[in-house]
């Protein structure tokens, strides 16, 4: 996949992730700026999801740790466990609440 194809797919994923998280969690505010999507909870906890073009990955960071996601069979999956990004992000946010 070339860089422009990667960026298009990753940007689409960040937009979908923001919509899904904001629809599921009433106490989470998502802010997308460039290639960085920041979620802030009412209790002050944060989760940051950003595009890493050189690695062709999406990275997720919170106080629980840092995780890498790569596009695999049309879905962004954690590189160690294979868990889908959207489900993983929901789990992390649930633990931060």
N, C-alpha and C positions, 0 to 999 in steps of 0.2 A: 504494500500500500504506500503510495507516495504521501508527502507531507500534507498537501491540500486535501486529499481524501481522508487522511487521519483527522485533521483539524475539523473538517465538516462532520465526521462521525462523532468526535469527542464533544464538540459544541452542541450537537443535537442531544447527546446524552446528558450534558449538564442541564440543559433546558428541561428535559423530561424529568430528571431527578428533582429539580427545584419544584416543578409542578406537583409531582407525586408526594414529596415530603410535606409541602405546605398544605396539601389537601388532607393528609393523614394526621398531622400534628398541629393542634391549635396553638401550642405554646412555642412554636419554632418559626423564626423569621429568616427567609433565605434572601441573600443579596448576591447577584451575579455581576461581576465587574471584570471584563476581559475574559481571561481564561481561569478565573478564580471564583468559585462559588462558596460563600461563607454562610453557615447556618448558625444562628445564635438562639439559645434557649432563654426562657424567662429567668432561669436561675443563674445566668451568666456563662454557662458552659458553651463551648463552640466546637464545631466540626468544619473543617475546610476541605474542599474537594477542588483539585486543580489539574489542568492539562499539562503534561510533560511531553512536549512535542519531540525533543531529541530521543527520548526513550520509547515514544509511541505508547504511552501509558496515561492513565488517569490515576492520580494519587489522592488518598484520603488520609487526613490527619485529625486526631483528637487527643485528649488526655489519655485515651486508651491505647494509643500507639499510631504508627504509620503503616499504611497498606498500599499496595500497587495493584492496579487492574489493567488487564490487556484485553483487547477485542478478540474474542474466540467464538467462532460459529455465530456471528451476528449478535453477541452478547458480551458485555464487559464483565470479566470474571477476575476475582482475586487470584494473583499469580501462584500462591502457595496452596490455597484450599479449593479454588475453583468456584467459590460462592459468588453469585451475581451481585453486582454493585448495588443495585437498588435495595435488595433484601439486606445486604450487609450494612448499608447506610441506615436503614430503619432500625436494625439491631443496635448499632452504635448509639443512635439518638435515644432509643429507648433506655439504654443503660446510663446515659448522661442525665436523664430526667430525674 
